[in-house]
Amino acid sequence: MNELLISMSNDMRINRYFGESENSFTYRLLYSSLGLWCLWTANNGEYGSTKHNQTLVINELMQRYNELFPGIIDKFIDSNNPNLRFPVHMRRVYEETGYLITNENNRNQTAYFGRSLNIGNTSLYFGIPNKLYTVNGLGLFTSPTEYSVTTRELLIRDELSVTDYVHAKYNIAEFYEADIRIEELQFFNPLSKKAISHSWSGNIVTDYSVARNVEHNSYYRVVREPTGAILFANEVGEMKGDSLSSFEYRRLYYALKAYYSNPSIAKLIDKDDSYVVLKLNGHLPNREYFFLLLMSWPYNNAFNKTNFLFKKEFIADITALLSSLGIKVIGG
């Protein structure tokens, strides 16, 4: 193996799983090293770094890596959105999860609060530790600090159970009759065995659902009364973006499936005694997606949003994270 890769593996304490190809291992090492470089560029006291400078540094580093490992740059391209650049995507993940703090001059500084979150037998540290640490995905891990937070605090997530969340979203006081042409709507079917994106039909099959008019990009929460009448409440459309709260509408779909005893299934597939792959059948809200990026590597491509490789010691925490959305985790 290339001496540079051996050094990176030792420095970040990232090991190769059994049977892993050199190409896959190289991708993981470069993925995590780019994260470290992004943080180090802003680790400059009160001055930090401009966001533009961070992007330039990472872009130049990626080009250099591609010269050393021809073709590796392909693993950092989003085939579904070629305009989305990995350096910007990674920086936003760090900004939204508190690794990077944007000051009043719009410059990024690496967090210095000494905050950590206990995961498995280690702790996710927000910032760059001044003691021995390991790297998993984009996250840095070391021994616990006195200033600790919980997952819910980090994600700014409420403590509602799936049932309580559904009941809160379907408070009948918020619903009304509306002059809407039912035949122009598609309804989300929580009982479908298909992926969420393919679980829409022209008929409502459960008393609680979501309706959409694709042509007008309008969304509604809907309640079917015993008489068959359908009541509506405005629902925020498929808001997208790169903030922590983006794609939040996905939580409702996962919750409805769990509420109707047809939870979305996530599978854990062993790689060896230390590593496991998580396979989802849909995309997550950004809160949970960004958190996964701090604990794991998107499998084989930096923009893979349904398959993640991580250490087995994180299984309990990741299972709890997904279960809180109503996703059932099996295997592993």
N, C-alpha and C positions, 0 to 999 in steps of 0.2 A: 504494500500500500504506500502511496505517496507520503513522504516524510511530513509534509505540511498537515495532512489529514491525521496522521498519528499524533502529532503535537496538539492539534485541535481536539482530538478525542480525549487525550490525557488532561488538557486544560479544563475542558468543560465536563469531563467525566461522563461522556456519552459512550455507551457500549453498543456493539453490533449484536443484533439478535441472531439466533441460530438460522443459518441458511440465507441471511440477508445479502443481497447483491452489493457489490462495491458501489454501483451507481446509486442505489437507494441510500446506503450509508453516507455517501458523499453529499447527497441532497440534504439529509438530516443535519449533518455537521455544518454545512453552509447556511442552512435555514436558521439554526440557532446562533451561529457566529454573526450573521447579519443583524440579528436582534441585539446582541451584545454591542456591536459597533454603533447601532442606533442610540443605545443608552449612553455609551461612552462619549459620543459627540456632544451630549448635553450635560455631561458630568464636569462642569466647569464653574462651580460655585454659583454666584448670583448672576453671572453673565450668560451661562447656558449656551444655546445655539439657536440660530434662526431655523425655522422649519425648512426653508429653502436649502440651507446648507446641509441639513441632515439628509434631505433627499438626494442632493448632489453626491455626497460622500458615499451613500449606499449604492447609488447608480454606478459610480465609478468602481466600487468594490465588486459589484456584480459582473461588470464587464471584465474585470481582471480575473475573477473566478472562472468566467466562461472561456478565457484564453487558456487557463490552466487545465480546465475540465470541459473540453468542447461539448456543446449541446446541453450542458447542465442548466443554462438559462431558461430552457423550455419548461422546466419544472416550476418556474416562478412567473408564468404567464397564465392569466385567466382566459381560457378559450371562450367562455361565455360573455366576457366583458373585456376585450383587448385594451380598452382605454384605461382600465384600472391597473395602476402600477404597484408592484409589490412594495417598494419603499414607502409610498404614501399609505398603503393599506396597513403595513406593519406599524408605522408611526402613529396612525390613528388608534390602533388597538392599544398601544402603550399610553396614549393620551387619555383614552376613555377608561382604562382600568387603573389609572393613577400611578403608573410608572414614570410618566413624564408630566410635569406641571408647567402649564403655560403661564408666564408671568405677565405683568402689566405692559411690558414692552413687546408682547407677542413672541417672546423667545421661550424655547423649551428648556427646562431644567430637570435633571434626573431627581426623582423623589429622594428626600433625605430624612424622612420621619422615622425610619427604623420600624416600619409597620410590617407585620407578617400575618399569614393565615396558615394554621396547622392543617396539613394534608398528609394522610398516611403516616409514615414514620419521620416526616420532615416538615418543613414549613416553606411556603411560597413567600419570598421576600420581595417587597416593592422598593426597588432601587438597586444599587450595586453594593453588596455586602463587603465589609472590610475584613471578612474571614472566609475560610474555605467554603465554596459553594459548588453546586452542580447545576446544569442547565437541562431543562426538559421543554421542548418546543421553544416558546418565547419567554418562558418563566425561569426565574433564578430561585434556587432552593438552598436553604441552609438551616441552622438550628433556630429554634423559636426565639422571638424577642418579647420583651415585656409588653410592648404595644401590639396587641393582636386584634384581629377582626374576624367576623364570621362571613361565610359565603353570602348570606342574605344581605349583610351590611355592604359588602363589596359590590354586589350587583344592584344594590338599592331595590331589592325585591321584597314585596309584602310577604306576610306569613300565612296567607290564605291557603287552605287545602284546596284540592281540585274541586271538590263538591261546593265548598264555600265560594270559590271563585266563580263557578258557573252560576250559582244562585245570585251572586252580586251582579253579574253581567245580565241576568235575566229577571231583574226586579220588575214586576209587572207594572209598577207605577211609571216606569220610563217609556212604556210602549203605547202606541196609538194606532188608530185606523188610518189608512192612507190610500189615496187614489192612485194605486200603482198597478200596472198591468202584470198580473202574475205570470202570464205566458212569456213575458220578456225576461223573466228571472231564471237564474240557476241557483240551486240550493245545495249547500254542503251536506253530505251524507256521512254522519259519524259512524254508521254501521258498515261502511264500505271496507273491504279488505285491501283495497288499492292504496297507493301512496296518496297523501293528502292532496297533492296537486291534481290528481285524477279522480277525486272523490266528489264530483259535482254532477248533478242531474237536473232534469226539468221538474221533478216532483219533490215535495218536502216529505221526509219519512220519519222524522222525530219531532217532538213537540218544541224542542229548542234547536235552533239551527242558525245558519248565516245565509243570507241571500245576496246575490250580486247581479248587476246589470253590466255585462262586459262592455257593451257599446258605450255606455256613459261612465264606466269606471266608478259606479256607485255601489256601496255595500251597506247592508242592514243586518242587525240582529233581528231574528224573527221568532215569534211565539205562535204556535198553533193551538187555538182554543178547542175545547171539547166539541164545540159546534162545527169545527172545521175552519172557522174564520182565522185569518192570519193578521197578527199585529206586528208593527214595525218599530224599531228604534234605530236611529242613525248610528252607523259604525264607521270608524275611521277606515279609509281605504287602505290599500296595500302600500303604506308609507315606507319608503326605502331610504337608505342613507348609511352613514358610517358612524353614527353615534351609538352609545350604549343602549339607548331605548328604541333603536330602529327595529323594524320587522316584529314589533310586539304583537301584532295581530295573530302571529303563528301560535301564541300561547293558547288562544281561544280554541283553535282547531284541535290541538292536542288534548286540551281539557275536555272538550265535548266528546271526543272518542273515548276517553277514560270514563267519563260520566255515564256513558251508555255501554259500559263494560266491553268495549272493543278498543283497548288501548293500542297506540302505535308501538311497534316492537323494535327494540334496538338489540343487536346481537354482539356478543363478545366472542372473538375467535382467537384462540391461543396462538402465539408465535413461538414461544419457548417458555421456560420457567420464569422469565422476568418480564416479557412484553406481551401485550394483547392488542388486538385491533377492534375498535368499536365501529359497527356498521349501522348507520341510521337509515330510515326510509323516507326522510324529509329533512329540510333545513330548519335550524333552530332560530329562536329570537336572538338578537345580537348579544344580549346579556350572557346567555349560556354559551353561545358560539365563541365569544371573545374569551370566556373563562377556560373553555377547552383549549384554546390556542396557547394559554399560559401553562398548560399541563401536558400537552401532547403535540405531535407532529401531524399535520394533515397528510394523509397517506399518499405518498408518491407524487403529490403536487401541492404547492403552497395554497391553492385555492379550492382544494377538495373540501366540501362542506358536509359530506356524509360519511367519511371514513377517517378515523383518527387512530394513531398508534401511541400507546402510552404504557407506563410501567404498571405492573399488576398491583403494586402497593396503593395505587390511586383508584382502584376499582370501586371501593366502598363510597368514596367521595363523589365520583362521577355518577355512580348509580343513584345516589341520593339527589344529585343535581337534576338528573333526568326524571326521576320519579316525582319530583316536586312539580314537574310540568304535566305529569300523567303518562309518561312514557314507561313501558315495561321493559326491563333489561333482562335478557336471558343469556345463558352460556357463561363461558369463562371459568 
